[in-house]
């Protein structure tokens, strides 16, 4: 019985990994086509060049992005 459960768990893990890979691929294609903002769309502060280079398409400074990720913007 345990072998069957292990097999099912392995299949579930594979499906989860494939779904995550598809989502990451779609997100990278979307952000790869966008230009990063030089100023935060929320507060107007400058977005550091390193952030713009590492996160293509970013529109918020780090503090505002953290708020957006928490659903507070």
N, C-alpha and C positions, 0 to 999 in steps of 0.2 A: 504494500500500500504506500509506503514511504517513497518508493521509486516513482510512482505515478505523481505524487505531490511534488517531488523535486523536479520532475519533468515539466509539470504545469507551471511551477514557479519560474523555471528557466525560460519558458515560452513567454510568460508575462513580462519578464525582465527584458527580453528581446524586443517585444512590441513597444514597451515603454521607451527603451533606448532609441528605437527607430522613430517614434513620434517626436521625441526630444530633438533628435538630429534634424528632422524636417522643419521643426519650429525654429531652430537656430539658423538653419540655412535660409529660411524665408526672412527672418529678421535681419540677417547679414546682407541679404540682397536689397532689402528696403533701406537700411541705413547706409549701405555702400553707395547708393545713388543720391544721397542727400548731402547738402553742404552744411557743415557745422556753423552755428551762429557765433558771432564774435561777442555778442552781448546776450545775457540771459533774457529769455522771453518773459519771465515773471518779474524779476526785480531790476533788470537793466544793468547789473554789474557785468564787468568784463569776464568772459570765459577764458581761462588760461589756455595758451597754445597747446601745452602738453595734453590737456583734456580733449581739446578739439582733434588732436592727432590720434589719440588712443580710442576715442569714441566718435567715429564718423557719424555725422548727422545730429550731434547733441544740440539741444536747444536751451538747456538750463545749466546754471552753475551747479556745483556739487550740493550746496545746502538746499537749493530749490528742487533739485532732482530727488534728493532724499525725501523731501516733503511730498513730491509727486508720487514716488514709489509707495508711500504710506497712504496715499489717497487724500492728502490734506491740501492739495491745490485745486 
